[in-house]
Amino acid sequence: MALTPDPWWAAVSLAIVLIADAAMSVRPAAFIRDCLDGVGFPRDWWWTLIVIKLLAATGLLAGVWLPGMGSAANIGVIAYLLTATAAHIRADFTGREFWVNCLGMLGLSVAVFIVAFVN
């Protein structure tokens, strides 16, 4: 396993997607609100998801230069999305938002980990 991403652009791409996701979560669109309400995530805690996504993006970007940081951040993103998947299944909220948003992001995160860190 590599400690810095190779190719670097894979980790940076995931960081950009996470930053965009965090930005969309500041004033959540209907599909984001529906998703969070559908799994029963308390509205008072929605801000924590923005912080988590921005910290993960920061870790991925820093990991281009700091060995181990990017792989740890990528693993954290995968863990976050696995818990989101479990929340969707537990709440029986497995519609389009689950397949496209949750599993799509999980698939992207796993793919980036394999491409960038499993050499």
N, CA, C and O of each residue as an XYZ file, in Angstrom:
476
protein
N       0.839     -1.179      0.000
C       0.000      0.000      0.000
C       0.885      1.243      0.000
O       1.849      1.334      0.760
N       0.548      2.183     -0.850
C       1.302      3.426     -0.943
C       0.869      4.390      0.163
O      -0.298      4.401      0.555
N       1.792      5.188      0.660
C       1.468      6.167      1.694
C       1.099      7.528      1.113
O       0.481      8.343      1.796
N       1.467      7.778     -0.125
C       1.013      8.979     -0.829
C       0.282      8.528     -2.092
O       0.629      7.497     -2.668
N      -0.718      9.282     -2.525
C      -1.523      8.834     -3.654
C      -0.749      8.854     -4.973
O      -0.050      9.816     -5.291
N      -0.894      7.775     -5.722
C      -0.297      7.693     -7.052
C      -1.283      6.966     -7.953
O      -1.376      5.741     -7.872
N      -2.010      7.650     -8.791
C      -1.851      9.039     -9.190
C      -2.476     10.009     -8.175
O      -3.503      9.714     -7.564
N      -1.842     11.147     -8.015
C      -2.274     12.149     -7.042
C      -3.646     12.723     -7.384
O      -4.412     13.087     -6.492
N      -3.954     12.802     -8.688
C      -5.200     13.443     -9.114
C      -6.439     12.675     -8.662
O      -7.520     13.256     -8.567
N      -6.301     11.377     -8.380
C      -7.459     10.612     -7.918
C      -7.916     11.108     -6.545
O      -9.105     11.341     -6.328
N      -6.972     11.266     -5.625
C      -7.306     11.755     -4.294
C      -7.793     13.203     -4.348
O      -8.723     13.574     -3.631
N      -7.175     14.009     -5.185
C      -7.593     15.410     -5.328
C      -9.007     15.478     -5.903
O      -9.800     16.327     -5.497
N      -9.324     14.596     -6.838
C     -10.676     14.567     -7.417
C     -11.719     14.238     -6.357
O     -12.776     14.867     -6.304
N     -11.424     13.255     -5.514
C     -12.353     12.924     -4.435
C     -12.496     14.095     -3.473
O     -13.593     14.370     -2.988
N     -11.400     14.781     -3.194
C     -11.460     15.958     -2.314
C     -12.362     17.033     -2.920
O     -13.142     17.658     -2.201
N     -12.265     17.253     -4.216
C     -13.110     18.251     -4.884
C     -14.582     17.865     -4.795
O     -15.438     18.717     -4.555
N     -14.873     16.584     -4.987
C     -16.256     16.109     -4.875
C     -16.767     16.324     -3.451
O     -17.912     16.737     -3.265
N     -15.938     16.050     -2.448
C     -16.353     16.246     -1.059
C     -16.571     17.721     -0.734
O     -17.494     18.066      0.005
N     -15.729     18.585     -1.282
C     -15.915     20.032     -1.064
C     -17.224     20.492     -1.697
O     -17.965     21.274     -1.101
N     -17.505     20.010     -2.896
C     -18.770     20.355     -3.557
C     -19.958     19.822     -2.758
O     -20.971     20.508     -2.615
N     -19.837     18.612     -2.242
C     -20.894     18.016     -1.427
C     -21.116     18.834     -0.162
O     -22.258     19.080      0.227
N     -20.033     19.255      0.482
C     -20.150     20.086      1.684
C     -20.814     21.420      1.348
O     -21.660     21.905      2.100
N     -20.427     22.012      0.216
C     -21.027     23.294     -0.189
C     -22.525     23.138     -0.437
O     -23.311     24.013     -0.073
N     -22.917     22.033     -1.053
C     -24.347     21.799     -1.301
C     -25.104     21.546     -0.002
O     -26.317     21.743      0.058
N     -24.402     21.116      1.027
C     -25.039     20.815      2.306
C     -25.244     22.051      3.178
O     -25.950     21.982      4.184
N     -24.640     23.178      2.808
C     -24.814     24.402      3.595
C     -26.277     24.846      3.553
O     -26.872     25.150      4.587
N     -26.839     24.878      2.368
C     -28.274     25.129      2.173
C     -28.789     23.942      1.367
O     -28.901     24.013      0.143
N     -29.101     22.845      2.068
C     -29.382     21.588      1.382
C     -30.533     21.662      0.384
O     -31.606     22.194      0.666
N     -30.265     21.109     -0.784
C     -31.312     20.952     -1.796
C     -32.318     19.926     -1.289
O     -32.057     19.222     -0.314
N     -33.453     19.844     -1.945
C     -34.524     18.950     -1.506
C     -34.054     17.503     -1.398
O     -34.405     16.808     -0.445
N     -33.261     17.042     -2.368
C     -32.846     15.641     -2.327
C     -31.929     15.359     -1.134
O     -31.932     14.245     -0.609
N     -31.147     16.346     -0.700
C     -30.293     16.164      0.476
C     -31.151     16.186      1.739
O     -30.970     15.355      2.629
N     -32.080     17.131      1.817
C     -32.995     17.192      2.970
C     -33.790     15.901      3.088
O     -33.923     15.340      4.176
N     -34.322     15.430      1.951
C     -35.108     14.190      1.962
C     -34.269     13.014      2.455
O     -34.747     12.166      3.208
N     -33.021     12.978      2.023
C     -32.124     11.896      2.408
C     -31.865     11.912      3.919
O     -31.997     10.889      4.591
N     -31.499     13.071      4.434
C     -31.184     13.177      5.862
C     -32.419     12.954      6.729
O     -32.344     12.306      7.773
N     -33.549     13.491      6.295
C     -34.797     13.237      7.031
C     -35.201     11.770      6.917
O     -35.703     11.183      7.875
N     -34.980     11.180      5.743
C     -35.366      9.792      5.511
C     -34.645      8.799      6.397
O     -35.207      7.767      6.764
N     -33.400      9.104      6.744
C     -32.659      8.194      7.644
C     -32.806      8.602      9.107
O     -32.281      7.935      9.999
N     -33.526      9.704      9.350
C     -33.769     10.147     10.720
C     -32.598     10.870     11.358
O     -32.457     10.870     12.581
N     -31.750     11.494     10.531
C     -30.615     12.235     11.086
C     -31.130     13.579     11.614
O     -31.733     14.336     10.853
N     -30.910     13.895     12.887
C     -31.472     15.114     13.474
C     -30.955     16.383     12.785
O     -29.760     16.522     12.528
N     -31.870     17.293     12.495
C     -31.507     18.539     11.811
C     -30.498     19.368     12.598
O     -29.688     20.080     12.004
N     -30.534     19.288     13.909
C     -29.572     20.018     14.734
C     -28.136     19.547     14.511
O     -27.195     20.252     14.876
N     -27.957     18.384     13.924
C     -26.640     17.810     13.714
C     -26.192     17.859     12.255
O     -25.098     17.386     11.946
N     -26.978     18.402     11.370
C     -26.618     18.437      9.950
C     -25.293     19.153      9.717
O     -24.542     18.782      8.815
N     -25.000     20.162     10.507
C     -23.751     20.921     10.332
C     -22.523     20.026     10.492
O     -21.479     20.293      9.896
N     -22.642     18.962     11.295
C     -21.487     18.088     11.517
C     -21.054     17.392     10.226
O     -19.872     17.102     10.040
N     -22.000     17.128      9.348
C     -21.654     16.472      8.086
C     -20.802     17.382      7.201
O     -19.919     16.909      6.486
N     -21.067     18.674      7.253
C     -20.254     19.637      6.499
C     -18.826     19.622      7.034
O     -17.867     19.594      6.263
N     -18.693     19.640      8.345
C     -17.365     19.612      8.971
C     -16.628     18.326      8.604
O     -15.452     18.361      8.242
N     -17.318     17.201      8.699
C     -16.700     15.915      8.376
C     -16.208     15.889      6.932
O     -15.089     15.450      6.668
N     -17.027     16.351      6.006
C     -16.654     16.338      4.583
C     -15.479     17.268      4.310
O     -14.588     16.928      3.531
N     -15.469     18.437      4.943
C     -14.358     19.374      4.729
C     -13.068     18.865      5.363
O     -11.990     19.050      4.797
N     -13.159     18.230      6.520
C     -11.962     17.641      7.135
C     -11.417     16.494      6.278
O     -10.205     16.351      6.116
N     -12.312     15.694      5.743
C     -11.879     14.597      4.875
C     -11.196     15.137      3.623
O     -10.160     14.619      3.204
N     -11.774     16.174      3.029
C     -11.172     16.782      1.838
C      -9.800     17.365      2.173
O      -8.858     17.231      1.392
N      -9.692     18.005      3.321
C      -8.405     18.556      3.749
C      -7.368     17.442      3.916
O      -6.220     17.590      3.498
N      -7.772     16.344      4.519
C      -6.871     15.211      4.696
C      -6.429     14.614      3.370
O      -5.264     14.251      3.208
N      -7.342     14.512      2.429
C      -6.990     13.990      1.101
C      -5.998     14.910      0.394
O      -5.046     14.441     -0.230
N      -6.224     16.220      0.495
C      -5.322     17.177     -0.154
C      -3.962     17.194      0.535
O      -2.927     17.199     -0.130
N      -3.962     17.202      1.857
C      -2.692     17.188      2.591
C      -1.929     15.901      2.329
O      -0.698     15.885      2.350
N      -2.657     14.830      2.085
C      -2.038     13.540      1.846
C      -1.210     13.454      0.578
O      -0.428     12.519      0.408
N      -1.375     14.414     -0.307
C      -0.528     14.448     -1.503
C       0.928     14.673     -1.087
O       1.847     14.193     -1.751
N       1.135     15.405      0.016
C       2.485     15.725      0.489
C       2.861     15.029      1.791
O       4.044     14.807      2.050
N       1.878     14.684      2.612
C       2.149     14.081      3.917
C       1.830     12.585      3.873
O       0.662     12.202      3.795
N       2.855     11.746      3.923
C       2.639     10.306      3.820
C       1.658      9.778      4.870
O       1.771     10.087      6.056
N       0.710      8.991      4.416
C      -0.272      8.373      5.298
C      -1.535      9.175      5.517
O      -2.582      8.604      5.821
N      -1.461     10.479      5.372
C      -2.617     11.328      5.635
C      -3.752     11.066      4.637
O      -4.911     10.936      5.031
N      -3.421     10.992      3.366
C      -4.442     10.785      2.348
C      -5.103      9.427      2.449
O      -6.320      9.313      2.306
N      -4.307      8.392      2.695
C      -4.897      7.055      2.813
C      -5.792      6.977      4.045
O      -6.853      6.354      3.998
N      -5.378      7.602      5.151
C      -6.207      7.617      6.358
C      -7.510      8.371      6.105
O      -8.579      7.932      6.528
N      -7.418      9.503      5.415
C      -8.618     10.276      5.102
C      -9.543      9.487      4.177
O     -10.759      9.495      4.363
N      -8.976      8.813      3.192
C      -9.775      8.025      2.257
C     -10.481      6.884      2.994
O     -11.654      6.610      2.740
N      -9.773      6.230      3.896
C     -10.388      5.162      4.694
C     -11.499      5.741      5.574
O     -12.538      5.108      5.758
N     -11.282      6.935      6.113
C     -12.318      7.604      6.903
C     -13.560      7.907      6.090
O     -14.677      7.756      6.584
N     -13.380      8.333      4.846
C     -14.520      8.609      3.968
C     -15.289      7.310      3.702
O     -16.520      7.293      3.716
N     -14.557      6.241      3.465
C     -15.217      4.945      3.231
C     -15.999      4.521      4.473
O     -17.131      4.051      4.359
N     -15.410      4.681      5.653
C     -16.103      4.330      6.895
C     -17.355      5.182      7.081
O     -18.407      4.670      7.465
N     -17.242      6.482      6.808
C     -18.389      7.391      6.895
C     -19.511      6.924      5.978
O     -20.675      6.893      6.377
N     -19.160      6.562      4.751
C     -20.182      6.156      3.787
C     -20.741      4.766      4.090
O     -21.892      4.482      3.758
N     -19.956      3.911      4.707
C     -20.495      2.621      5.158
C     -21.524      2.822      6.269
O     -22.536      2.122      6.309
N     -21.272      3.773      7.172
C     -22.256      4.047      8.226
C     -23.508      4.698      7.634
O     -24.619      4.438      8.095
N     -23.330      5.539      6.616
C     -24.488      6.127      5.929
C     -25.302      5.027      5.247
O     -26.533      5.050      5.268
N     -24.601      4.064      4.643
C     -25.288      2.934      4.015
C     -26.091      2.151      5.051
O     -27.243      1.789      4.813
N     -25.470      1.894      6.200
C     -26.168      1.177      7.268
C     -27.388      1.965      7.755
O     -28.431      1.377      8.040
N     -27.259      3.286      7.851
C     -28.379      4.117      8.287
C     -29.529      4.041      7.286
O     -30.694      3.965      7.678
N     -29.205      4.060      6.007
C     -30.236      3.950      4.968
C     -30.958      2.608      5.057
O     -32.186      2.551      4.988
N     -30.203      1.546      5.207
C     -30.804      0.207      5.275
C     -31.644      0.060      6.541
O     -32.752     -0.477      6.508
N     -31.099      0.545      7.654
C     -31.819      0.451      8.931
C     -33.141      1.219      8.891
O     -34.144      0.766      9.444
N     -33.139      2.380      8.236
C     -34.342      3.203      8.142
C     -35.247      2.772      6.996
O     -36.315      3.351      6.797
N     -34.829      1.762      6.245
C     -35.557      1.297      5.067
C     -35.795      2.449      4.084
O     -36.861      2.570      3.480
N     -34.773      3.284      3.948
C     -34.811      4.418      3.021
C     -33.834      4.106      1.887
O     -32.723      4.635      1.836
N     -34.272      3.246      0.994
C     -33.378      2.732     -0.043
C     -33.868      3.074     -1.445
O     -33.814      2.249     -2.357
N     -34.338      4.284     -1.597
C     -34.790      4.741     -2.907
C     -33.629      5.255     -3.748
O     -32.477      4.871     -3.547
N     -33.953      6.118     -4.680
C     -32.972      6.654     -5.620
C     -31.823      7.361     -4.918
O     -30.672      7.219     -5.329
N     -32.115      8.123     -3.859
C     -31.061      8.832     -3.125
C     -30.019      7.862     -2.585
O     -28.821      8.142     -2.615
N     -30.484      6.728     -2.095
C     -29.566      5.720     -1.556
C     -28.662      5.182     -2.650
O     -27.445      5.124     -2.472
N     -29.233      4.790     -3.771
C     -28.446      4.159     -4.836
C     -27.516      5.140     -5.517
O     -26.364      4.811     -5.798
N     -27.999      6.334     -5.784
C     -27.185      7.309     -6.524
C     -26.212      8.027     -5.602
O     -25.008      8.043     -5.858
N     -26.724      8.618     -4.537
C     -25.882      9.458     -3.676
C     -24.996      8.632     -2.748
O     -23.772      8.766     -2.770
N     -25.598      7.800     -1.953
C     -24.854      7.074     -0.920
C     -23.942      6.009     -1.536
O     -22.729      6.030     -1.323
N     -24.516      5.091     -2.288
C     -23.696      4.028     -2.865
C     -22.797      4.546     -3.982
O     -21.716      4.002     -4.209
N     -23.231      5.590     -4.678
C     -22.373      6.194     -5.705
C     -21.115      6.785     -5.095
O     -20.014      6.576     -5.605
N     -21.276      7.523     -4.004
C     -20.113      8.088     -3.308
C     -19.244      6.997     -2.688
O     -18.017      7.101     -2.689
N     -19.874      5.959     -2.163
C     -19.107      4.843     -1.597
C     -18.279      4.179     -2.697
O     -17.099      3.891     -2.501
N     -18.894      3.940     -3.841
C     -18.175      3.336     -4.961
C     -17.018      4.198     -5.426
O     -15.930      3.690     -5.696
N     -17.248      5.506     -5.522
C     -16.185      6.432     -5.921
C     -15.043      6.405     -4.909
O     -13.874      6.368     -5.294
N     -15.373      6.422     -3.633
C     -14.350      6.438     -2.586
C     -13.522      5.160     -2.575
O     -12.303      5.208     -2.405
N     -14.171      4.032     -2.754
C     -13.447      2.756     -2.811
C     -12.567      2.714     -4.059
O     -11.421      2.269     -4.001
N     -13.107      3.179     -5.188
C     -12.327      3.197     -6.435
C     -11.091      4.080     -6.298
O     -10.007      3.699     -6.741
N     -11.242      5.250     -5.692
C     -10.088      6.139     -5.495
C      -9.069      5.471     -4.593
O      -7.870      5.551     -4.858
N      -9.510      4.822     -3.547
C      -8.575      4.145     -2.643
C      -7.784      3.074     -3.391
O      -6.566      2.971     -3.243
N      -8.476      2.295     -4.178
C      -7.798      1.226     -4.923
C      -6.823      1.799     -5.945
O      -5.682      1.347     -6.045
N      -7.277      2.791     -6.698
C      -6.428      3.382     -7.753
C      -5.250      4.134     -7.167
O      -4.131      4.014     -7.666
N      -5.485      4.915     -6.108
C      -4.445      5.823     -5.608
C      -3.533      5.211     -4.544
O      -2.371      5.600     -4.435
N      -4.040      4.268     -3.764
C      -3.262      3.806     -2.620
C      -2.906      2.322     -2.638
O      -1.976      1.908     -1.946
N      -3.619      1.522     -3.405
C      -3.319      0.086     -3.480
C      -2.534     -0.141     -4.755
O      -3.113     -0.339     -5.823
N      -1.228     -0.113     -4.643
C      -0.374     -0.261     -5.820
C       0.321     -1.598     -5.793
O       1.088     -1.913     -6.702
